[in-house]
């Protein structure tokens, strides 16, 4: 029988056989500087020794067990993860976490919890948003074709950053407002403090739940553990995934105590979510974030990358930490720049904005790597 993959991805022509740190190793021996990090996944880089040793120990000890068992690995993770969290807006000082396998699952669970806790049927989301490809996540994602016949709840989509639209839309019939503090897929577009603070106030006034999708902005990527610490505005619920386990699949839905007490936790379940091997990886990532050293590196590397503004076709650099967008001058597209950099041995990402190149490298990246990118961008000037 013939078995072939469904054609879903526009794959790059890179014959990768290995990875080490911030580099991809090709079959012919060439190395490519990876400034994309697997969509914000490779938090600690490829082949991190401490992470590898922790996984090896855990594999030999207990690789998997049912969620019906109380496991030490789960409690160890909660302790480490808790040290990275902000104080809940409710003031209770406590969060409750549901463990799953991906960002889309985490967002599904956040919306399910919000709808159940409030008893309301409407969710406010934003133009340019990306929250995943499952039913509820797709309903609040800005896409022309979701593939689903209808959304599972009422959806109201408003312009991102438009305070007047938010003021007229968020009301006492709204279960939740779900927002990415920085829209990565849209081209690294920031909500900013004022807008997040306005949403916080609107939600508090109407008993609406504010939900942050921190699948990409979380886990130290902005130079703080989470966006709520970066912008100083705390949601009622937030989600994260991608880099939370340094390359293994995980989803985290985090509820304040006040929200968690308003619904039945038995709404949720997962076969693989929160397995001991994955939680060992997530514990290592959380410990490294909490230590402060990793976050300091993010800030230093971010500042170095911002010097790429004005280099070659780059007009400006936007974003926070190591979730950055290079704004490309008219006359050259982001795809042209991506191809030109790849020809020089540097992998970057693109976005829904044809004029924005995305950077989301490992948080362990050395600051001098930014100069490598700047020089490569200068070399593009001759071509474009």
The 8 nearest C-alpha neighbors of each residue, nearest first, counted from 0:
[[1, 2, 3, 4, 5, 6, 7, 8],
 [0, 2, 3, 4, 5, 6, 7, 8],
 [3, 1, 0, 4, 5, 6, 7, 8],
 [4, 2, 5, 1, 6, 0, 7, 8],
 [3, 5, 6, 2, 7, 8, 1, 10],
 [6, 4, 7, 3, 8, 2, 9, 1],
 [5, 7, 8, 4, 9, 3, 10, 2],
 [8, 6, 5, 9, 4, 10, 3, 132],
 [9, 7, 10, 6, 5, 11, 4, 12],
 [10, 8, 11, 7, 6, 12, 5, 13],
 [9, 11, 8, 12, 13, 7, 6, 14],
 [12, 10, 13, 9, 14, 8, 338, 341],
 [11, 13, 10, 14, 15, 9, 341, 338],
 [12, 14, 11, 15, 25, 10, 26, 31],
 [13, 15, 25, 26, 16, 12, 27, 24],
 [16, 14, 25, 13, 24, 17, 26, 23],
 [15, 17, 25, 26, 24, 14, 18, 23],
 [18, 16, 24, 15, 23, 19, 25, 26],
 [19, 17, 23, 24, 22, 45, 20, 46],
 [18, 20, 45, 22, 46, 21, 23, 17],
 [19, 21, 45, 44, 22, 46, 18, 47],
 [20, 22, 33, 44, 32, 19, 364, 45],
 [23, 21, 32, 19, 33, 31, 20, 18],
 [22, 24, 18, 31, 30, 17, 33, 19],
 [23, 25, 30, 17, 18, 15, 16, 29],
 [26, 24, 15, 28, 29, 14, 27, 16],
 [25, 27, 28, 16, 14, 15, 24, 29],
 [26, 28, 25, 29, 14, 24, 30, 15],
 [29, 27, 25, 26, 24, 30, 16, 15],
 [30, 28, 25, 27, 24, 31, 26, 344],
 [31, 29, 24, 23, 25, 22, 28, 32],
 [30, 32, 344, 23, 22, 345, 33, 24],
 [31, 33, 22, 345, 21, 346, 344, 34],
 [34, 32, 346, 22, 21, 35, 36, 31],
 [35, 33, 360, 347, 358, 346, 36, 359],
 [34, 36, 359, 360, 347, 358, 33, 37],
 [35, 37, 360, 41, 39, 361, 38, 34],
 [36, 38, 40, 39, 35, 41, 359, 360],
 [37, 39, 40, 36, 35, 359, 241, 215],
 [40, 38, 36, 359, 37, 242, 215, 41],
 [41, 39, 242, 241, 37, 38, 246, 42],
 [42, 40, 44, 36, 245, 361, 246, 43],
 [41, 43, 361, 245, 242, 362, 40, 44],
 [44, 42, 41, 361, 363, 362, 245, 47],
 [45, 43, 20, 361, 41, 21, 42, 47],
 [46, 44, 20, 19, 47, 18, 21, 41],
 [45, 47, 19, 48, 20, 44, 51, 18],
 [48, 46, 50, 45, 49, 51, 44, 43],
 [47, 49, 51, 50, 46, 52, 53, 45],
 [50, 48, 52, 51, 47, 53, 283, 54],
 [49, 51, 53, 48, 47, 52, 54, 280],
 [50, 52, 48, 54, 49, 53, 47, 55],
 [51, 53, 55, 49, 54, 50, 48, 56],
 [52, 54, 50, 56, 51, 55, 57, 49],
 [55, 53, 57, 51, 52, 56, 58, 50],
 [54, 56, 52, 58, 57, 53, 51, 59],
 [57, 55, 53, 59, 54, 58, 60, 52],
 [56, 58, 60, 54, 59, 55, 61, 276],
 [59, 57, 62, 55, 60, 56, 61, 54],
 [58, 60, 57, 56, 61, 55, 62, 54],
 [59, 61, 57, 58, 56, 62, 55, 63],
 [60, 62, 58, 57, 63, 59, 275, 64],
 [61, 63, 58, 276, 57, 275, 60, 59],
 [64, 62, 274, 61, 275, 276, 65, 58],
 [65, 63, 274, 66, 62, 275, 68, 61],
 [64, 66, 67, 68, 63, 270, 274, 271],
 [65, 67, 68, 64, 270, 69, 274, 273],
 [66, 68, 65, 69, 64, 70, 270, 268],
 [69, 67, 66, 65, 70, 64, 71, 73],
 [68, 70, 67, 71, 66, 73, 74, 72],
 [71, 69, 72, 73, 68, 74, 275, 66],
 [70, 72, 74, 73, 75, 69, 275, 76],
 [73, 71, 75, 70, 74, 275, 76, 278],
 [72, 74, 76, 71, 75, 70, 77, 278],
 [73, 75, 77, 71, 76, 72, 78, 70],
 [76, 74, 72, 78, 73, 77, 71, 79],
 [75, 77, 282, 79, 73, 74, 78, 80],
 [78, 76, 80, 74, 79, 75, 81, 73],
 [77, 79, 81, 75, 76, 80, 74, 82],
 [80, 78, 76, 81, 77, 82, 285, 286],
 [81, 79, 77, 285, 82, 83, 78, 76],
 [80, 82, 78, 83, 84, 79, 77, 94],
 [81, 83, 80, 79, 84, 289, 78, 285],
 [84, 82, 81, 80, 289, 224, 285, 85],
 [83, 85, 81, 82, 86, 80, 224, 225],
 [86, 84, 87, 228, 83, 227, 233, 225],
 [85, 87, 92, 88, 84, 90, 93, 233],
 [88, 86, 89, 90, 92, 255, 85, 91],
 [87, 89, 90, 233, 86, 235, 234, 255],
 [90, 88, 87, 91, 257, 255, 92, 256],
 [89, 91, 88, 92, 87, 86, 93, 255],
 [90, 92, 93, 89, 87, 256, 86, 88],
 [93, 91, 86, 90, 87, 94, 89, 256],
 [92, 94, 91, 256, 255, 87, 95, 86],
 [95, 93, 255, 256, 254, 253, 96, 87],
 [94, 96, 254, 253, 255, 256, 93, 259],
 [97, 95, 253, 252, 254, 98, 251, 94],
 [96, 98, 252, 251, 253, 99, 95, 267],
 [99, 97, 251, 272, 273, 250, 96, 252],
 [98, 100, 272, 250, 249, 269, 251, 273],
 [99, 101, 249, 250, 272, 248, 104, 271],
 [102, 100, 250, 249, 104, 103, 240, 248],
 [101, 103, 240, 105, 250, 104, 214, 239],
 [102, 104, 131, 106, 105, 101, 136, 107],
 [105, 103, 107, 101, 102, 106, 108, 99],
 [104, 106, 102, 252, 250, 108, 103, 107],
 [105, 107, 109, 103, 108, 104, 136, 102],
 [108, 106, 104, 110, 105, 109, 135, 136],
 [107, 109, 111, 105, 106, 110, 112, 104],
 [110, 108, 106, 112, 107, 111, 252, 113],
 [109, 111, 113, 107, 112, 108, 114, 106],
 [112, 110, 108, 114, 113, 109, 107, 115],
 [111, 113, 115, 109, 110, 114, 116, 108],
 [112, 114, 110, 116, 115, 111, 174, 117],
 [115, 113, 111, 117, 174, 112, 116, 118],
 [114, 116, 112, 118, 113, 117, 262, 111],
 [117, 115, 261, 262, 113, 114, 118, 112],
 [118, 116, 119, 114, 115, 174, 113, 207],
 [119, 117, 115, 114, 116, 120, 174, 113],
 [118, 120, 174, 117, 114, 172, 121, 173],
 [119, 121, 152, 153, 174, 114, 118, 122],
 [122, 120, 153, 173, 174, 154, 119, 152],
 [121, 123, 175, 154, 174, 173, 176, 153],
 [124, 122, 176, 155, 156, 154, 175, 177],
 [125, 123, 156, 177, 139, 176, 155, 157],
 [126, 124, 156, 157, 159, 128, 158, 127],
 [125, 127, 158, 128, 141, 159, 157, 156],
 [126, 128, 185, 141, 125, 129, 182, 159],
 [129, 127, 140, 141, 126, 125, 182, 130],
 [128, 130, 140, 131, 141, 184, 127, 182],
 [129, 131, 136, 140, 103, 128, 137, 139],
 [132, 130, 103, 136, 137, 133, 129, 102],
 [131, 133, 137, 136, 103, 134, 130, 145],
 [134, 132, 136, 137, 135, 131, 103, 104],
 [133, 135, 137, 136, 138, 132, 150, 147],
 [136, 134, 138, 137, 107, 133, 151, 139],
 [137, 135, 131, 130, 133, 138, 134, 139],
 [136, 138, 140, 132, 134, 139, 135, 133],
 [137, 139, 135, 150, 136, 140, 134, 154],
 [138, 140, 137, 136, 124, 141, 135, 130],
 [141, 139, 129, 137, 128, 130, 138, 142],
 [142, 140, 128, 127, 126, 129, 139, 143],
 [141, 143, 144, 140, 145, 137, 129, 127],
 [142, 144, 145, 141, 146, 140, 137, 138],
 [145, 143, 142, 146, 147, 141, 137, 148],
 [144, 146, 147, 137, 142, 143, 138, 132],
 [145, 147, 144, 148, 137, 149, 134, 132],
 [148, 146, 145, 149, 134, 150, 144, 137],
 [149, 147, 146, 150, 145, 151, 134, 144],
 [148, 150, 147, 151, 138, 152, 134, 145],
 [149, 151, 138, 152, 135, 134, 153, 148],
 [150, 152, 135, 149, 134, 153, 138, 154],
 [153, 151, 150, 120, 121, 154, 122, 135],
 [154, 152, 121, 120, 122, 155, 150, 151],
 [153, 155, 122, 121, 123, 152, 156, 139],
 [154, 156, 123, 124, 122, 157, 153, 121],
 [157, 155, 124, 125, 123, 126, 154, 158],
 [156, 158, 125, 126, 159, 164, 124, 155],
 [159, 157, 126, 161, 125, 160, 156, 164],
 [160, 158, 125, 161, 126, 157, 127, 190],
 [159, 161, 190, 162, 194, 158, 191, 189],
 [162, 160, 164, 158, 163, 159, 165, 157],
 [161, 163, 165, 164, 160, 166, 194, 197],
 [162, 164, 166, 165, 161, 167, 168, 160],
 [165, 163, 167, 161, 166, 162, 168, 157],
 [164, 166, 168, 162, 163, 167, 169, 161],
 [165, 167, 163, 164, 168, 169, 162, 201],
 [166, 168, 164, 165, 169, 163, 170, 162],
 [169, 167, 165, 166, 164, 170, 123, 155],
 [170, 168, 165, 166, 173, 167, 201, 123],
 [171, 169, 172, 173, 205, 168, 207, 167],
 [170, 172, 205, 173, 206, 207, 169, 174],
 [171, 173, 170, 119, 174, 121, 120, 169],
 [174, 172, 121, 170, 171, 175, 207, 122],
 [173, 175, 119, 207, 114, 121, 122, 117],
 [176, 174, 208, 122, 207, 173, 209, 113],
 [175, 177, 123, 209, 210, 122, 124, 208],
 [178, 176, 210, 124, 211, 175, 209, 123],
 [179, 177, 211, 212, 180, 210, 124, 176],
 [178, 180, 212, 181, 182, 211, 213, 177],
 [181, 179, 190, 178, 189, 182, 226, 211],
 [182, 180, 189, 179, 188, 183, 190, 187],
 [181, 183, 188, 187, 179, 185, 184, 128],
 [182, 184, 187, 185, 186, 181, 188, 215],
 [185, 183, 350, 186, 182, 351, 129, 187],
 [184, 186, 351, 127, 183, 182, 350, 352],
 [185, 187, 350, 352, 184, 183, 355, 188],
 [188, 186, 183, 182, 324, 318, 181, 185],
 [187, 189, 182, 181, 186, 185, 183, 190],
 [190, 188, 181, 191, 180, 182, 187, 318],
 [189, 191, 180, 160, 194, 181, 195, 188],
 [192, 190, 189, 193, 194, 195, 230, 180],
 [191, 193, 195, 230, 194, 196, 190, 231],
 [194, 192, 196, 195, 191, 197, 190, 198],
 [193, 195, 197, 196, 192, 191, 190, 160],
 [194, 196, 198, 192, 197, 193, 199, 191],
 [195, 197, 199, 193, 194, 198, 192, 232],
 [198, 196, 194, 200, 199, 195, 193, 201],
 [197, 199, 201, 195, 200, 196, 202, 194],
 [200, 198, 196, 202, 197, 201, 203, 195],
 [199, 201, 197, 203, 198, 202, 204, 196],
 [202, 200, 198, 204, 203, 199, 197, 205],
 [203, 201, 207, 199, 205, 200, 204, 206],
 [202, 204, 200, 206, 201, 205, 199, 207],
 [205, 203, 201, 202, 206, 200, 207, 170],
 [204, 206, 171, 202, 207, 203, 170, 201],
 [207, 205, 203, 202, 204, 208, 171, 117],
 [208, 206, 202, 205, 174, 175, 173, 203],
 [209, 207, 175, 235, 202, 174, 210, 176],
 [208, 210, 234, 176, 235, 175, 202, 177],
 [211, 209, 177, 236, 237, 234, 176, 235],
 [212, 210, 237, 178, 179, 213, 177, 234],
 [211, 213, 179, 238, 214, 237, 178, 210],
 [214, 212, 239, 216, 217, 215, 238, 211],
 [213, 215, 239, 240, 212, 102, 216, 241],
 [216, 214, 213, 217, 39, 241, 239, 183],
 [215, 217, 213, 220, 214, 226, 221, 225],
 [218, 216, 225, 213, 215, 219, 220, 214],
 [219, 217, 224, 220, 243, 225, 242, 216],
 [218, 220, 224, 223, 222, 221, 217, 294],
 [219, 221, 321, 222, 218, 216, 217, 320],
 [220, 222, 320, 319, 223, 219, 321, 216],
 [221, 223, 294, 320, 297, 219, 298, 220],
 [224, 222, 219, 221, 225, 229, 228, 294],
 [225, 223, 219, 218, 83, 217, 288, 222],
 [224, 226, 217, 227, 223, 228, 218, 219],
 [227, 225, 229, 228, 230, 216, 217, 180],
 [226, 228, 233, 232, 231, 230, 229, 225],
 [229, 227, 231, 226, 230, 225, 223, 85],
 [228, 230, 226, 227, 231, 223, 225, 221],
 [229, 231, 192, 227, 228, 232, 226, 191],
 [230, 232, 228, 227, 229, 233, 192, 226],
 [231, 233, 227, 230, 196, 195, 234, 228],
 [232, 234, 227, 88, 231, 87, 235, 85],
 [235, 233, 209, 236, 210, 211, 237, 232],
 [234, 236, 209, 255, 208, 210, 254, 88],
 [237, 235, 254, 210, 234, 253, 255, 209],
 [238, 236, 211, 253, 210, 212, 252, 213],
 [237, 239, 252, 212, 213, 251, 105, 253],
 [238, 240, 214, 213, 251, 250, 102, 217],
 [239, 241, 250, 214, 102, 243, 249, 101],
 [242, 240, 40, 243, 214, 39, 215, 102],
 [243, 241, 40, 245, 42, 244, 39, 41],
 [244, 242, 240, 281, 241, 218, 245, 284],
 [245, 243, 281, 280, 247, 242, 246, 284],
 [244, 246, 242, 42, 41, 243, 247, 43],
 [247, 245, 41, 40, 244, 242, 248, 241],
 [246, 248, 244, 245, 277, 249, 280, 241],
 [249, 247, 100, 101, 246, 244, 241, 250],
 [248, 250, 100, 101, 240, 99, 247, 244],
 [249, 251, 101, 240, 99, 100, 105, 102],
 [252, 250, 98, 239, 238, 105, 97, 240],
 [253, 251, 238, 105, 97, 96, 109, 237],
 [252, 254, 96, 237, 236, 95, 238, 251],
 [255, 253, 236, 95, 94, 259, 258, 96],
 [254, 256, 94, 258, 257, 235, 87, 259],
 [255, 257, 259, 258, 94, 93, 260, 254],
 [256, 258, 255, 260, 259, 89, 261, 91],
 [259, 257, 261, 255, 260, 256, 254, 116],
 [260, 258, 256, 261, 257, 254, 262, 255],
 [259, 261, 258, 257, 262, 256, 263, 116],
 [260, 262, 116, 258, 259, 257, 263, 115],
 [263, 261, 116, 260, 115, 259, 264, 112],
 [262, 264, 265, 266, 261, 260, 259, 115],
 [263, 265, 266, 267, 262, 259, 260, 112],
 [264, 266, 267, 263, 268, 262, 112, 97],
 [267, 265, 264, 263, 268, 112, 262, 111],
 [268, 266, 265, 264, 269, 108, 97, 263],
 [267, 269, 266, 270, 265, 99, 272, 97],
 [270, 268, 272, 271, 99, 267, 98, 66],
 [271, 269, 272, 268, 66, 65, 99, 274],
 [270, 272, 269, 274, 273, 100, 99, 65],
 [273, 271, 99, 98, 269, 100, 274, 270],
 [272, 274, 98, 278, 99, 271, 275, 277],
 [273, 275, 277, 63, 276, 272, 271, 278],
 [276, 274, 278, 277, 72, 63, 279, 62],
 [277, 275, 279, 62, 278, 274, 57, 54],
 [276, 278, 280, 279, 275, 274, 247, 281],
 [279, 277, 281, 275, 280, 276, 282, 273],
 [278, 280, 282, 276, 277, 281, 275, 283],
 [279, 281, 244, 277, 283, 278, 282, 50],
 [280, 282, 244, 278, 284, 283, 279, 243],
 [283, 281, 76, 285, 279, 280, 284, 278],
 [282, 284, 286, 280, 281, 285, 287, 279],
 [283, 285, 281, 287, 282, 286, 244, 288],
 [286, 284, 288, 282, 80, 287, 283, 79],
 [287, 285, 289, 283, 288, 284, 79, 282],
 [286, 288, 284, 290, 285, 289, 283, 293],
 [287, 289, 285, 286, 290, 293, 291, 219],
 [288, 290, 286, 291, 287, 83, 285, 82],
 [289, 291, 287, 288, 292, 286, 293, 294],
 [292, 290, 294, 289, 293, 288, 295, 287],
 [293, 291, 295, 294, 290, 296, 287, 288],
 [292, 294, 296, 295, 291, 288, 287, 297],
 [295, 293, 222, 297, 291, 296, 292, 219],
 [296, 294, 292, 298, 297, 293, 291, 299],
 [295, 297, 299, 293, 294, 298, 300, 292],
 [298, 296, 294, 300, 222, 295, 299, 362],
 [297, 299, 301, 295, 296, 222, 300, 320],
 [298, 300, 296, 302, 301, 297, 295, 303],
 [301, 299, 366, 303, 297, 302, 298, 296],
 [302, 300, 320, 298, 304, 303, 299, 321],
 [303, 301, 305, 299, 300, 304, 298, 306],
 [302, 304, 300, 301, 305, 306, 369, 366],
 [305, 303, 369, 301, 306, 302, 307, 300],
 [304, 306, 302, 307, 303, 316, 308, 301],
 [307, 305, 304, 308, 303, 302, 373, 309],
 [306, 308, 305, 373, 310, 304, 309, 316],
 [307, 309, 315, 306, 316, 310, 314, 313],
 [310, 308, 314, 313, 307, 311, 315, 312],
 [311, 309, 307, 377, 313, 308, 376, 373],
 [310, 312, 377, 380, 376, 313, 379, 309],
 [311, 313, 328, 327, 380, 310, 314, 376],
 [314, 312, 327, 309, 310, 326, 311, 308],
 [315, 313, 309, 326, 308, 328, 327, 312],
 [314, 316, 308, 326, 313, 325, 309, 317],
 [317, 315, 325, 308, 324, 305, 326, 323],
 [318, 316, 324, 323, 325, 315, 187, 319],
 [317, 319, 323, 187, 322, 324, 189, 320],
 [320, 318, 221, 322, 323, 321, 317, 301],
 [321, 319, 221, 301, 222, 322, 298, 297],
 [322, 320, 359, 220, 323, 301, 221, 319],
 [321, 323, 359, 320, 319, 318, 358, 220],
 [322, 324, 318, 358, 317, 321, 357, 319],
 [323, 325, 357, 317, 187, 356, 316, 355],
 [326, 324, 316, 356, 355, 313, 315, 327],
 [325, 327, 355, 315, 314, 313, 354, 316],
 [328, 326, 313, 354, 312, 314, 355, 325],
 [327, 329, 312, 314, 313, 331, 330, 326],
 [330, 328, 331, 327, 332, 354, 312, 314],
 [329, 331, 328, 332, 383, 327, 312, 354],
 [330, 332, 329, 328, 335, 327, 383, 333],
 [333, 331, 335, 334, 354, 353, 336, 327],
 [332, 334, 354, 336, 356, 335, 355, 353],
 [333, 335, 337, 332, 336, 338, 349, 353],
 [336, 334, 332, 338, 333, 337, 339, 331],
 [337, 335, 339, 333, 334, 338, 340, 332],
 [336, 338, 334, 340, 335, 339, 347, 333],
 [339, 337, 341, 335, 336, 340, 334, 342],
 [338, 340, 336, 342, 341, 337, 335, 379],
 [341, 339, 343, 345, 337, 342, 338, 336],
 [340, 342, 345, 344, 338, 343, 346, 339],
 [341, 343, 339, 340, 344, 338, 345, 337],
 [344, 342, 340, 341, 345, 339, 375, 31],
 [343, 345, 31, 341, 342, 32, 340, 346],
 [346, 344, 32, 341, 340, 31, 343, 33],
 [347, 345, 33, 341, 34, 32, 35, 31],
 [348, 346, 35, 34, 358, 337, 357, 345],
 [349, 347, 357, 35, 356, 358, 350, 337],
 [348, 350, 356, 357, 333, 355, 334, 347],
 [351, 349, 184, 352, 186, 185, 355, 356],
 [350, 352, 185, 184, 186, 353, 349, 355],
 [353, 351, 350, 186, 354, 355, 185, 349],
 [352, 354, 333, 355, 332, 351, 350, 334],
 [353, 355, 333, 327, 332, 352, 326, 356],
 [356, 354, 326, 325, 333, 352, 186, 353],
 [357, 355, 349, 325, 333, 324, 348, 350],
 [358, 356, 324, 348, 349, 323, 347, 325],
 [357, 359, 323, 35, 34, 347, 322, 360],
 [358, 360, 35, 322, 39, 321, 36, 34],
 [361, 359, 34, 36, 35, 358, 362, 33],
 [362, 360, 42, 44, 363, 41, 364, 36],
 [361, 363, 42, 364, 297, 43, 360, 293],
 [364, 362, 361, 43, 44, 365, 293, 296],
 [365, 363, 362, 361, 366, 21, 360, 368],
 [364, 366, 367, 368, 363, 300, 296, 369],
 [367, 365, 300, 368, 369, 303, 364, 299],
 [368, 366, 369, 370, 365, 371, 303, 300],
 [367, 369, 371, 366, 370, 365, 372, 364],
 [370, 368, 304, 372, 367, 371, 303, 366],
 [369, 371, 373, 372, 368, 367, 374, 303],
 [372, 370, 368, 369, 374, 373, 375, 367],
 [371, 373, 375, 369, 370, 374, 376, 368],
 [374, 372, 370, 376, 307, 375, 371, 310],
 [373, 375, 377, 371, 376, 372, 370, 378],
 [374, 376, 378, 372, 377, 373, 371, 379],
 [375, 377, 311, 379, 373, 378, 374, 310],
 [378, 376, 311, 374, 379, 310, 380, 375],
 [377, 379, 375, 376, 380, 381, 374, 311],
 [380, 378, 376, 382, 377, 381, 311, 383],
 [381, 379, 311, 383, 377, 378, 382, 312],
 [380, 382, 379, 383, 378, 377, 311, 376],
 [383, 381, 379, 380, 378, 339, 311, 377],
 [382, 380, 381, 379, 331, 312, 330, 311]]
